[in-house]
Amino acid sequence: MQFENQQNALVFCHNGETVRIEAWGKDALRVRSAPYGNFTDHDWALTEKPGRTQPRVEISQEKFTGGYGSYMSPVGTIINGHIRAVVNFCGIISFYRDDKLILREYYRMYDGTLSRESRCLKTINREWKGITGGTGYRLDVKFESNDGEKIFGMGQYQQPYMDLKGSILELAQRNSQISVPFMISSLGYGMLWNNPAVGSVTFGKNYTEWIARSTRQMDYWICAAGKPKAILERYTAVTGRAPAFPEKLMGLWQCKLRYRTQDEVLSVARAYKEAGIKIDQIVIDFFHWTVQGDWKWDKTYWPDPKAMCDELHSMGIRVIVSIWPSVDRRSENFGPMMDKGLLIRTERGAAQTYDYQGDCVEIDPFNPGTKEYMWNVCKKNYYDIGIDAFWLDNSEPDYGVYDFENYRYCEGPALECSNMYPQMFSRIFFDKMKEAKDEPVVNLLRCGWAGSQKYGNVIWSGDVPSTFEAFKDQLQCGLNMGLAGIPWWTTDIGGFMTDDVNDPDFRQLLIRWYQFAVYSAVFRMHGDRGPYNIPALDDRDWGGGYLHTGQPNELWSYGEDNYAIMRKYYDIRVSMHDYIKSLYEQASADGSPLIRAMFYEFPEDKKCWELDDQYMFGSEYLCAPVFNLNQFSREVYLPRGKWQLTSTGEVFDGHRTVTVDAPIDYMPVFKKV
């Protein structure tokens, strides 16, 4: 095996595979390999031009003594700032932060010789398996596991575990599951699996394994910057950062499932105005349209949407409307889009990818023609009459069956690139809205991928249950999303699905969730509220009342006592406007999330790496949500320093755990003194 220095990149070939390691941003390397050296021109999430670096490539010979005697073996090294990659004679790559080993490809020893494979196990660090009848490969890349290492990031998975060490994660998009394959290690490095293929990652105790079920090349990016804040800064420098966030959207967003008519939306907005509560944005959810894929108003219930927008704008309320990627066969757009190849293709059987309230095929956002067609329809029917933003729901896409082998986009098989679908869907609107107006674009999505932060995406955690268990899970979801580079993240206050809004247990959950939302990036009321006993408008209200609307979900909808608590916390949110603005500005400047894992602010405190039930809202506020029914006190760990409890003003010395009261009208919050 021979090493080459190709324009300051370390390149070598071994067993028909070409590997290229090059500097890619500060303290970072990009590693690619492909059978026969057939690299693609895709940069995927690495969309930003990396700054100038001065990498150093060294090719040398080292004496090696093995079971067959002593001999000289080639070694290739590339150094870029604090990161160093060393490749031995059999192609094993080891990564160092300065002189400390942080990650090494999987290998085993036999006969005293460092070998790429074990004579008995025949286990390989990078394994390519051709797909019968296809042009891609199944790729399996293994790394040695580090004892004591903690792993965070990777997007959003509905589980109780903040530390992902020991987890098996599907690299695929689903409703409430968001694959953003960037991880941060407690050993001081971050790694992006720069591949949108469907697959999995296992952060095992014995080894780490990344699998792409269909791909044409291996591509990952790794940086060694020490502290999490520095790692995230370098990651977002090469994948992009969130743009400026409008001040006029930092307050309350009002939503429910669903406002059925123009009059209903206006009556809610007028009631808020009369109550003296400013809402920044009101959401018009699904089935305001005729059929899926028409992307236009049902004039029976929305006779003059422009007049509605004008009145809402006069109250200082922006308007956001739901758009789905599904196109019903009955839609006026189905025929033209099918003929032009703008819809997802199926490999087997009749084309159908979605079957909720219709026989639908979803759009192919990888096709440039889809962007032009869909935007022209939505611009005419929504944007030109005053709609300010779009709720791009079902953006995974929400397949009727997650049979990825059966779907194909113009980019290629879904197995190769489906994880990038939500990002491409968002760009249909982001790119065109950016062209239309010189102002920040903010749309709401249910999914994203690495780099989605740069496309004006507020991402919410999906249709999660209204339970305290789900509420607790959302905290680690939001913290890990932030560590994966997505700072604009939100949840449905109270969860999405509940059977009875009159249940006192649900109302307690709602208050606890609402308190958490005040101290998060986007403050948004939403939910599908039972019981479903509201009379239908007509036979379009399917399901005997299930789909048609749900119970009211305004602040005053849950009784006077709860309304008083909500008003109190609404005022807290308004009072923090300038502080929240500074957090959004920091997200744009260096990639820092608004809600932060404790170790993000206190990486030197070992205890902070263990915590999963409290967080920092920016650098100043330590928040301790209440995650259990009928819990009215809780323990809170305070890092070193002095901390003032916001309820009483009492100042506590840090580096200890304290117990504080948490009555129903108070979530424990400490301000750093």
C-alpha positions as CSV (number, residue, x, y, z in Angstrom):
1,M,0.0,0.0,0.0
2,Q,1.2,3.5,-0.9
3,F,0.3,6.9,0.5
4,E,0.2,10.1,-1.6
5,N,0.0,13.7,-0.7
6,Q,-2.5,15.1,-3.2
7,Q,-2.7,18.9,-2.7
8,N,-2.4,18.6,1.1
9,A,-4.8,15.6,1.2
10,L,-3.7,12.2,2.4
11,V,-4.8,9.5,-0.2
12,F,-4.2,5.8,-0.3
13,C,-5.6,2.7,-2.1
14,H,-6.1,-0.7,-0.5
15,N,-7.9,-3.7,-1.8
16,G,-9.7,-1.8,-4.5
17,E,-10.8,1.0,-2.2
18,T,-9.6,4.6,-2.4
19,V,-9.5,6.7,0.8
20,R,-9.1,10.4,0.9
21,I,-8.5,12.4,4.1
22,E,-8.4,16.2,3.9
23,A,-8.6,19.3,6.1
24,W,-12.2,20.6,6.2
25,G,-12.5,23.6,8.5
26,K,-10.7,24.4,11.8
27,D,-9.4,21.4,13.7
28,A,-11.4,19.1,11.4
29,L,-10.9,16.4,8.7
30,R,-13.2,15.0,6.1
31,V,-12.8,11.3,5.3
32,R,-14.1,9.7,2.2
33,S,-13.7,6.4,0.5
34,A,-15.1,4.6,-2.5
35,P,-14.6,1.4,-4.3
36,Y,-12.4,1.9,-7.4
37,G,-12.0,5.6,-6.4
38,N,-15.3,6.6,-7.9
39,F,-16.1,9.5,-5.7
40,T,-19.4,11.4,-6.2
41,D,-19.5,15.2,-6.3
42,H,-22.0,15.4,-3.3
43,D,-21.0,17.5,-0.3
44,W,-24.4,16.7,1.3
45,A,-24.4,18.6,4.7
46,L,-21.0,20.2,4.2
47,T,-22.4,23.1,2.3
48,E,-20.3,25.9,3.6
49,K,-16.8,26.6,2.3
50,P,-14.3,25.8,5.0
51,G,-12.0,28.5,6.1
52,R,-8.3,28.5,5.1
53,T,-6.2,26.0,7.1
54,Q,-2.6,24.8,6.9
55,P,-2.7,21.0,7.1
56,R,0.4,19.0,7.1
57,V,0.8,15.6,5.4
58,E,3.6,13.3,6.4
59,I,4.5,10.0,4.8
60,S,7.0,7.9,6.6
61,Q,8.3,4.4,7.3
62,E,8.2,2.8,10.7
63,K,9.8,-0.3,12.0
64,F,7.3,-2.9,13.0
65,T,7.9,-6.2,14.8
66,G,5.3,-8.9,14.4
67,G,5.0,-12.6,14.5
68,Y,6.9,-12.9,11.2
69,G,9.9,-10.8,12.3
70,S,10.8,-7.1,12.0
71,Y,10.2,-5.0,8.9
72,M,9.5,-1.4,7.8
73,S,5.9,-0.4,7.2
74,P,4.4,2.7,5.6
75,V,2.5,5.2,7.8
76,G,0.5,8.2,6.6
77,T,-0.3,11.2,8.8
78,I,-2.4,14.3,8.3
79,I,-2.5,17.1,10.9
80,N,-5.0,20.0,10.9
81,G,-4.8,22.1,14.0
82,H,-5.7,20.0,17.1
83,I,-6.7,16.9,15.1
84,R,-4.3,14.3,13.7
85,A,-5.1,11.2,11.7
86,V,-2.6,8.4,11.4
87,V,-3.1,5.5,8.9
88,N,-1.1,2.3,9.3
89,F,0.1,-0.1,6.6
90,C,-3.2,-2.0,6.5
91,G,-5.4,1.1,6.2
92,I,-6.6,1.5,9.9
93,I,-7.2,5.1,10.7
94,S,-6.6,6.5,14.2
95,F,-7.6,10.0,15.3
96,Y,-5.9,12.1,17.9
97,R,-6.7,15.3,19.6
98,D,-3.2,16.6,20.0
99,D,-1.5,13.5,21.5
100,K,-4.6,11.8,22.9
101,L,-6.2,9.0,21.0
102,I,-9.9,9.8,20.6
103,L,-11.2,7.4,17.9
104,R,-9.8,4.4,16.0
105,E,-11.2,2.2,13.4
106,Y,-12.0,-1.3,14.5
107,Y,-9.1,-3.8,14.4
108,R,-7.8,-6.9,16.1
109,M,-4.4,-8.4,16.8
110,Y,-3.1,-11.8,15.8
111,D,0.4,-13.3,15.9
112,G,1.6,-10.0,17.4
113,T,0.7,-8.2,14.2
114,L,-1.6,-5.3,13.9
115,S,-4.0,-6.5,11.2
116,R,-6.9,-5.1,9.3
117,E,-8.8,-8.3,10.0
118,S,-8.6,-11.1,12.5
119,R,-7.5,-14.4,11.0
120,C,-10.5,-16.1,12.7
121,L,-13.1,-13.4,12.8
122,K,-12.4,-11.9,9.4
123,T,-13.9,-8.6,10.7
124,I,-13.1,-5.6,8.5
125,N,-13.2,-1.9,9.5
126,R,-14.8,-0.7,6.2
127,E,-16.9,-3.3,4.5
128,W,-18.6,-2.8,1.1
129,K,-21.2,-5.3,-0.1
130,G,-22.6,-4.8,-3.6
131,I,-26.3,-4.6,-4.0
132,T,-27.6,-7.2,-6.5
133,G,-28.9,-5.4,-9.5
134,G,-28.0,-2.0,-8.2
135,T,-25.1,0.5,-8.5
136,G,-24.8,1.2,-4.8
137,Y,-23.3,-0.8,-1.9
138,R,-24.2,-1.6,1.6
139,L,-21.6,0.0,3.7
140,D,-20.5,-1.0,7.3
141,V,-17.9,1.1,9.1
142,K,-16.7,0.0,12.6
143,F,-14.8,2.0,15.2
144,E,-13.4,0.9,18.5
145,S,-15.5,1.8,21.5
146,N,-14.0,4.0,24.2
147,D,-14.8,2.9,27.8
148,G,-16.3,5.7,29.8
149,E,-17.2,7.8,26.8
150,K,-20.6,9.6,26.7
151,I,-22.2,10.4,23.3
152,F,-24.8,13.1,22.6
153,G,-26.6,14.7,19.7
154,M,-27.8,12.7,16.7
155,G,-31.1,14.5,16.5
156,Q,-34.3,13.3,18.1
157,Y,-35.3,9.9,19.3
158,Q,-38.3,9.2,21.5
159,Q,-36.5,7.5,24.4
160,P,-35.6,8.5,27.9
161,Y,-31.8,8.3,27.3
162,M,-29.8,11.5,27.0
163,D,-26.5,9.8,26.8
164,L,-26.6,7.6,23.7
165,K,-23.8,5.3,24.6
166,G,-25.3,1.8,24.4
167,S,-28.1,2.9,22.0
168,I,-29.0,1.5,18.6
169,L,-30.4,4.3,16.5
170,E,-32.2,3.9,13.2
171,L,-30.9,6.4,10.6
172,A,-34.3,7.1,9.1
173,Q,-37.0,9.8,9.4
174,R,-40.3,9.1,11.0
175,N,-43.1,11.1,12.6
176,S,-41.4,12.3,15.9
177,Q,-38.0,10.7,15.0
178,I,-35.5,13.0,13.4
179,S,-32.1,11.6,12.2
180,V,-29.4,14.3,12.4
181,P,-26.3,12.2,12.3
182,F,-23.9,14.5,14.2
183,M,-22.6,13.3,17.6
184,I,-20.6,15.1,20.3
185,S,-18.3,12.9,22.5
186,S,-17.3,13.6,26.1
187,L,-13.7,12.9,24.8
188,G,-13.7,16.2,23.1
189,Y,-14.5,15.4,19.4
190,G,-17.6,15.6,17.2
191,M,-18.4,13.5,14.2
192,L,-20.8,13.9,11.3
193,W,-21.9,10.8,9.3
194,N,-22.2,12.9,6.1
195,N,-24.5,10.4,4.3
196,P,-28.3,10.7,3.9
197,A,-28.8,7.0,3.3
198,V,-31.2,5.0,5.4
199,G,-29.3,2.8,7.9
200,S,-28.4,2.6,11.5
201,V,-25.7,3.4,14.1
202,T,-24.9,1.3,17.1
203,F,-22.9,3.0,19.9
204,G,-22.0,-0.3,21.5
205,K,-19.9,-1.2,24.5
206,N,-17.7,-3.4,22.3
207,Y,-17.6,-1.3,19.1
208,T,-19.4,1.5,17.2
209,E,-21.0,0.6,13.9
210,W,-22.4,2.9,11.2
211,I,-24.4,1.3,8.4
212,A,-25.7,2.7,5.2
213,R,-28.1,0.3,3.5
214,S,-27.3,1.8,0.0
215,T,-24.6,4.3,-0.8
216,R,-21.8,5.0,-3.3
217,Q,-19.2,6.3,-0.9
218,M,-18.2,6.6,2.7
219,D,-18.2,10.2,3.9
220,Y,-17.7,11.5,7.4
221,W,-16.4,14.6,9.1
222,I,-14.6,14.7,12.4
223,C,-13.3,17.6,14.5
224,A,-11.3,17.7,17.7
225,A,-12.0,21.0,19.5
226,G,-12.3,19.9,23.2
227,K,-15.3,21.6,24.7
228,P,-18.8,21.1,23.3
229,K,-19.3,24.8,22.5
230,A,-16.1,24.8,20.4
231,I,-17.1,21.6,18.6
232,L,-20.6,22.9,17.7
233,E,-19.0,26.2,16.5
234,R,-16.8,24.3,14.1
235,Y,-19.6,22.0,13.0
236,T,-22.0,24.8,12.2
237,A,-19.2,26.7,10.4
238,V,-19.1,23.9,7.7
239,T,-22.8,23.0,7.7
240,G,-24.4,26.4,8.2
241,R,-26.0,28.3,11.0
242,A,-29.5,29.5,11.7
243,P,-30.3,32.9,10.1
244,A,-31.6,35.8,12.1
245,F,-34.8,35.1,13.9
246,P,-37.5,37.9,13.8
247,E,-38.2,39.6,17.1
248,K,-41.9,39.6,16.2
249,L,-42.0,35.8,16.5
250,M,-40.4,35.4,19.9
251,G,-43.7,35.5,21.8
252,L,-46.7,33.2,21.8
253,W,-47.8,31.2,18.7
254,Q,-51.4,30.1,18.9
255,C,-52.6,26.8,17.3
256,K,-55.0,23.9,17.8
257,L,-56.3,20.9,15.8
258,R,-57.9,22.5,13.9
259,Y,-59.5,25.9,13.2
260,R,-62.2,24.9,10.7
261,T,-63.3,28.3,9.4
262,Q,-62.2,31.8,8.7
263,D,-64.7,33.1,11.3
264,E,-63.2,30.8,13.9
265,V,-59.7,32.0,13.4
266,L,-60.8,35.7,13.5
267,S,-62.9,35.1,16.6
268,V,-59.9,33.6,18.5
269,A,-57.6,36.4,17.4
270,R,-60.2,39.0,18.5
271,A,-60.6,37.3,21.9
272,Y,-56.8,37.4,22.5
273,K,-56.8,41.1,21.6
274,E,-59.6,41.8,23.9
275,A,-57.8,39.9,26.7
276,G,-54.7,42.0,26.2
277,I,-52.6,39.0,25.1
278,K,-50.4,39.6,22.1
279,I,-50.1,36.5,19.9
280,D,-47.3,36.7,17.3
281,Q,-48.5,34.1,15.0
282,I,-51.7,32.0,14.5
283,V,-51.6,28.7,12.7
284,I,-54.2,27.4,10.2
285,D,-53.8,23.6,10.2
286,F,-54.7,20.8,7.9
287,F,-57.8,20.3,5.7
288,H,-58.5,23.9,5.3
289,W,-58.0,22.8,1.7
290,T,-60.3,21.0,-0.8
291,V,-58.3,17.8,-1.2
292,Q,-54.6,17.0,-0.5
293,G,-52.4,18.4,-3.2
294,D,-54.7,21.2,-4.4
295,W,-52.9,23.6,-2.0
296,K,-55.8,26.0,-2.0
297,W,-58.6,27.1,0.3
298,D,-62.0,25.5,0.5
299,K,-64.0,28.6,-0.1
300,T,-67.0,27.1,1.7
301,Y,-65.3,27.7,5.0
302,W,-62.7,30.3,3.9
303,P,-64.5,32.6,1.6
304,D,-62.1,35.6,1.8
305,P,-58.7,34.5,3.1
306,K,-57.1,37.7,2.0
307,A,-59.4,39.8,4.1
308,M,-58.7,37.4,7.0
309,C,-55.0,38.0,6.6
310,D,-55.4,41.7,6.4
311,E,-57.4,41.8,9.7
312,L,-54.9,39.6,11.4
313,H,-52.0,41.7,10.2
314,S,-53.8,44.8,11.5
315,M,-53.6,43.2,15.0
316,G,-49.9,42.4,14.6
317,I,-50.5,38.7,14.0
318,R,-48.6,36.8,11.3
319,V,-50.4,33.9,9.6
320,I,-48.9,30.5,9.0
321,V,-50.7,27.8,7.0
322,S,-50.3,24.0,6.8
323,I,-48.9,22.4,3.7
324,W,-48.6,18.7,3.2
325,P,-46.4,17.0,0.5
326,S,-49.2,14.4,-0.3
327,V,-51.1,14.7,-3.6
328,D,-54.5,12.9,-3.8
329,R,-55.4,11.3,-7.1
330,R,-58.5,13.5,-7.1
331,S,-56.3,16.6,-6.9
332,E,-56.2,18.9,-9.9
333,N,-52.4,18.8,-9.6
334,F,-52.0,15.0,-9.6
335,G,-52.1,14.4,-13.3
336,P,-49.7,17.1,-14.3
337,M,-47.3,16.3,-11.5
338,M,-47.4,12.5,-12.2
339,D,-46.8,13.2,-15.9
340,K,-43.8,15.4,-15.2
341,G,-42.2,13.0,-12.8
342,L,-42.6,15.3,-9.8
343,L,-44.0,12.6,-7.5
344,I,-42.3,9.7,-5.7
345,R,-42.0,6.6,-7.7
346,T,-42.6,3.1,-6.3
347,E,-40.5,0.1,-7.4
348,R,-43.4,-2.3,-7.0
349,G,-47.2,-2.1,-7.4
350,A,-49.4,0.9,-8.0
351,A,-48.0,4.2,-6.9
352,Q,-49.2,5.1,-3.4
353,T,-47.1,6.4,-0.6
354,Y,-49.7,7.9,1.7
355,D,-53.3,6.8,2.5
356,Y,-54.6,9.1,5.2
357,Q,-58.0,10.5,4.0
358,G,-57.1,9.8,0.4
359,D,-55.2,7.8,-2.1
360,C,-52.0,9.9,-2.3
361,V,-48.5,10.0,-3.7
362,E,-46.1,12.4,-2.1
363,I,-43.9,14.9,-4.0
364,D,-40.3,14.4,-5.0
365,P,-38.5,17.4,-3.6
366,F,-35.2,16.3,-5.1
367,N,-36.6,17.2,-8.6
368,P,-36.0,20.8,-9.4
369,G,-39.2,20.9,-11.4
370,T,-41.1,20.1,-8.2
371,K,-39.9,23.2,-6.6
372,E,-41.1,25.4,-9.5
373,Y,-44.4,23.7,-9.8
374,M,-45.3,23.5,-6.1
375,W,-44.1,27.0,-5.3
376,N,-46.1,28.5,-8.2
377,V,-49.3,27.0,-6.9
378,C,-48.6,27.9,-3.2
379,K,-47.5,31.4,-4.1
380,K,-50.7,32.1,-6.0
381,N,-53.0,30.6,-3.4
382,Y,-51.3,31.6,-0.2
383,Y,-48.2,33.8,-0.4
384,D,-49.6,36.4,-2.7
385,I,-52.7,37.0,-0.5
386,G,-50.7,37.6,2.7
387,I,-49.8,34.2,4.2
388,D,-46.5,34.9,6.0
389,A,-45.1,31.4,6.6
390,F,-45.8,27.7,6.0
391,W,-46.2,24.8,8.3
392,L,-44.6,22.0,6.3
393,D,-46.2,19.1,8.0
394,N,-45.6,15.3,7.3
395,S,-42.2,16.4,6.1
396,E,-40.4,13.1,6.8
397,P,-42.3,12.2,4.6
398,D,-44.9,10.4,6.6
399,Y,-45.1,7.2,4.5
400,G,-48.2,5.0,4.8
401,V,-45.6,2.2,5.2
402,Y,-41.9,2.9,5.9
403,D,-40.8,0.5,3.1
404,F,-37.8,2.5,1.9
405,E,-36.8,-0.2,-0.6
406,N,-40.0,0.6,-2.5
407,Y,-39.5,4.3,-3.1
408,R,-37.4,6.2,-5.5
409,Y,-36.6,9.9,-6.1
410,C,-35.0,11.5,-9.1
411,E,-31.8,11.7,-7.0
412,G,-31.9,7.9,-6.7
413,P,-33.3,5.1,-4.5
414,A,-34.9,6.3,-1.2
415,L,-32.4,4.0,0.6
416,E,-29.6,6.3,-0.6
417,C,-30.9,9.7,0.2
418,S,-34.3,9.7,2.0
419,N,-33.0,11.2,5.2
420,M,-32.5,14.5,3.3
421,Y,-36.2,14.6,2.2
422,P,-37.4,17.1,4.9
423,Q,-34.5,19.4,4.1
424,M,-35.3,19.4,0.4
425,F,-39.0,19.9,1.1
426,S,-38.2,22.9,3.2
427,R,-36.0,24.4,0.5
428,I,-39.0,24.5,-1.9
429,F,-40.3,27.3,0.2
430,F,-37.2,28.8,1.9
431,D,-35.3,29.4,-1.4
432,K,-38.3,31.0,-3.1
433,M,-39.3,33.1,-0.1
434,K,-35.8,34.3,0.3
435,E,-35.8,35.5,-3.3
436,A,-39.2,37.1,-2.9
437,K,-38.5,39.2,0.1
438,D,-35.4,40.5,1.8
439,E,-36.4,39.4,5.3
440,P,-35.9,36.3,7.6
441,V,-37.7,33.2,6.5
442,V,-39.2,31.1,9.3
443,N,-41.2,28.0,8.5
444,L,-42.4,25.2,10.8
445,L,-41.4,21.5,10.0
446,R,-41.8,18.2,11.7
447,C,-38.4,16.9,10.6
448,G,-34.9,17.9,9.4
449,W,-31.4,16.6,8.7
450,A,-27.9,17.8,9.2
451,G,-27.7,21.4,8.1
452,S,-31.4,22.1,8.2
453,Q,-30.8,24.9,10.6
454,K,-29.6,27.2,7.8
455,Y,-33.0,26.9,5.9
456,G,-35.2,28.8,8.3
457,N,-36.6,25.7,9.9
458,V,-38.3,25.7,13.3
459,I,-38.6,21.9,14.0
460,W,-41.0,20.5,16.4
461,S,-40.9,17.1,18.1
462,G,-43.9,15.6,16.3
463,D,-47.1,14.0,17.4
464,V,-46.2,12.9,20.9
465,P,-48.6,11.6,23.6
466,S,-49.9,13.8,26.4
467,T,-48.1,12.0,29.2
468,F,-45.5,12.9,31.8
469,E,-43.3,10.2,30.4
470,A,-43.4,11.7,26.9
471,F,-42.8,15.2,28.4
472,K,-39.6,14.0,30.1
473,D,-38.5,12.4,26.8
474,Q,-38.9,15.8,25.0
475,L,-36.3,17.4,27.1
476,Q,-33.6,15.1,26.0
477,C,-34.9,15.3,22.5
478,G,-34.6,19.1,22.5
479,L,-31.1,19.0,24.1
480,N,-29.8,16.4,21.7
481,M,-31.3,18.3,18.7
482,G,-29.4,21.4,19.9
483,L,-26.2,19.4,20.2
484,A,-26.8,18.2,16.6
485,G,-26.8,21.8,15.4
486,I,-30.6,22.5,15.4
487,P,-31.3,25.5,17.7
488,W,-34.9,26.3,16.6
489,W,-36.7,23.5,18.3
490,T,-40.1,23.3,19.9
491,T,-42.9,20.9,21.2
492,D,-46.6,20.9,21.3
493,I,-47.4,22.3,24.7
494,G,-49.2,19.5,26.6
495,G,-48.3,16.9,24.0
496,F,-50.3,16.3,20.8
497,M,-52.8,13.7,21.8
498,T,-55.1,13.7,24.8
499,D,-58.5,12.1,25.3
500,D,-60.1,14.5,27.8
501,V,-59.2,18.2,28.4
502,N,-61.3,18.1,31.6
503,D,-59.1,15.5,33.3
504,P,-57.3,17.2,36.2
505,D,-54.2,15.1,35.6
506,F,-54.0,16.3,32.0
507,R,-54.4,19.9,33.1
508,Q,-51.5,19.5,35.5
509,L,-49.4,18.1,32.7
510,L,-50.4,21.0,30.5
511,I,-49.2,23.6,33.1
512,R,-45.9,21.9,33.6
513,W,-45.3,21.6,29.9
514,Y,-46.3,25.2,29.4
515,Q,-43.8,26.4,32.0
516,F,-41.1,24.5,30.2
517,A,-42.1,26.1,26.9
518,V,-41.7,29.6,28.3
519,Y,-38.0,28.8,28.8
520,S,-37.5,27.3,25.3
521,A,-36.9,28.6,21.8
522,V,-40.4,28.7,20.4
523,F,-43.5,29.2,22.7
524,R,-46.3,27.4,20.9
525,M,-49.8,26.2,21.9
526,H,-50.9,23.2,19.9
527,G,-52.6,19.8,20.4
528,D,-55.4,17.5,19.4
529,R,-57.8,17.8,22.3
530,G,-60.6,15.4,23.2
531,P,-63.3,14.5,23.9
532,Y,-64.4,14.5,20.3
533,N,-68.0,15.5,20.9
534,I,-68.2,18.7,18.9
535,P,-70.8,18.6,16.2
536,A,-69.5,18.3,12.7
537,L,-70.0,21.1,10.2
538,D,-70.9,18.7,7.4
539,D,-70.0,15.4,5.9
540,R,-66.4,16.6,5.2
541,D,-65.7,16.3,9.0
542,W,-64.6,12.7,9.0
543,G,-64.5,10.3,11.9
544,G,-67.6,11.5,13.8
545,G,-65.7,14.6,15.0
546,Y,-62.2,13.1,15.3
547,L,-60.6,15.1,12.5
548,H,-62.8,18.1,12.5
549,T,-61.5,20.3,15.2
550,G,-60.8,19.0,18.7
551,Q,-61.6,21.0,21.8
552,P,-60.5,24.6,22.3
553,N,-56.9,25.2,23.0
554,E,-56.6,28.8,23.9
555,L,-55.0,30.0,27.2
556,W,-58.4,30.5,28.9
557,S,-59.7,27.0,27.8
558,Y,-58.6,25.2,30.9
559,G,-60.3,27.0,33.8
560,E,-59.7,30.2,35.7
561,D,-56.9,28.8,38.0
562,N,-54.9,27.5,35.1
563,Y,-55.5,30.6,33.0
564,A,-54.0,32.7,35.8
565,I,-50.9,30.6,35.8
566,M,-50.6,30.8,32.0
567,R,-51.0,34.6,32.1
568,K,-48.3,34.8,34.8
569,Y,-45.9,32.8,32.6
570,Y,-46.9,34.6,29.5
571,D,-45.8,37.8,31.2
572,I,-42.5,36.1,32.1
573,R,-41.9,35.2,28.5
574,V,-42.6,38.8,27.4
575,S,-40.2,40.2,30.1
576,M,-37.4,38.0,28.7
577,H,-37.7,39.4,25.2
578,D,-34.3,41.1,25.1
579,Y,-32.6,38.1,26.6
580,I,-34.3,35.6,24.2
581,K,-33.3,37.9,21.3
582,S,-29.6,37.7,22.4
583,L,-29.9,33.9,22.4
584,Y,-31.1,33.8,18.9
585,E,-28.3,36.1,17.9
586,Q,-25.8,33.8,19.5
587,A,-27.3,30.8,17.6
588,S,-26.7,32.7,14.4
589,A,-23.2,33.7,15.4
590,D,-21.7,30.4,16.7
591,G,-24.4,27.7,16.5
592,S,-25.2,27.6,20.2
593,P,-28.7,26.2,21.0
594,L,-31.2,28.1,23.1
595,I,-31.8,25.2,25.4
596,R,-28.5,23.7,26.5
597,A,-27.3,20.5,28.2
598,M,-25.8,21.3,31.5
599,F,-22.3,20.2,30.3
600,Y,-22.5,22.7,27.4
601,E,-22.1,25.5,29.9
602,F,-20.1,23.6,32.5
603,P,-18.0,21.0,30.7
604,E,-15.4,20.8,33.5
605,D,-18.1,19.6,36.0
606,K,-18.4,15.8,35.8
607,K,-21.8,15.9,37.5
608,C,-23.2,18.0,34.6
609,W,-22.4,15.2,32.1
610,E,-24.8,12.9,34.1
611,L,-27.8,15.2,34.3
612,D,-30.8,14.7,32.0
613,D,-33.7,16.4,34.0
614,Q,-32.5,20.0,34.0
615,Y,-31.0,22.3,31.5
616,M,-29.7,25.8,30.8
617,F,-31.8,28.4,28.9
618,G,-28.9,30.2,27.5
619,S,-26.0,30.8,29.9
620,E,-28.0,32.6,32.6
621,Y,-31.0,30.5,33.6
622,L,-30.9,27.1,35.1
623,C,-34.3,25.4,34.5
624,A,-35.7,22.4,36.4
625,P,-39.0,21.2,34.9
626,V,-41.3,19.0,36.9
627,F,-41.9,15.6,35.2
628,N,-44.2,13.8,37.6
629,L,-47.8,14.1,38.5
630,N,-48.5,15.6,41.9
631,Q,-44.8,16.5,42.4
632,F,-44.5,19.8,44.2
633,S,-40.8,19.9,45.1
634,R,-37.6,18.6,43.4
635,E,-33.9,18.3,43.7
636,V,-31.7,20.6,41.5
637,Y,-28.0,20.4,41.0
638,L,-26.2,23.8,41.0
639,P,-22.8,24.0,39.4
640,R,-20.1,26.2,41.0
641,G,-20.9,29.8,41.6
642,K,-23.9,31.6,43.1
643,W,-27.5,31.0,42.0
644,Q,-30.6,33.0,42.8
645,L,-34.0,31.2,43.0
646,T,-36.4,33.3,41.0
647,S,-39.4,32.5,43.2
648,T,-38.0,33.8,46.5
649,G,-34.8,35.7,45.5
650,E,-32.8,33.4,47.8
651,V,-29.1,33.0,46.7
652,F,-27.5,29.5,46.9
653,D,-23.9,28.5,46.7
654,G,-23.3,26.1,43.9
655,H,-21.4,22.8,43.5
656,R,-24.2,21.0,45.4
657,T,-27.7,19.6,45.1
658,V,-30.6,21.5,46.8
659,T,-34.3,20.8,47.2
660,V,-36.7,23.5,46.3
661,D,-40.5,23.9,46.3
662,A,-42.3,23.5,43.0
663,P,-46.0,24.4,43.6
664,I,-48.2,24.0,40.5
665,D,-47.8,27.7,39.7
666,Y,-44.0,27.5,39.7
667,M,-41.2,25.7,37.8
668,P,-37.9,26.0,39.7
669,V,-35.6,28.4,37.8
670,F,-32.2,29.7,39.1
671,K,-30.5,32.8,37.7
672,K,-26.8,32.9,37.7
673,V,-25.6,35.7,39.9
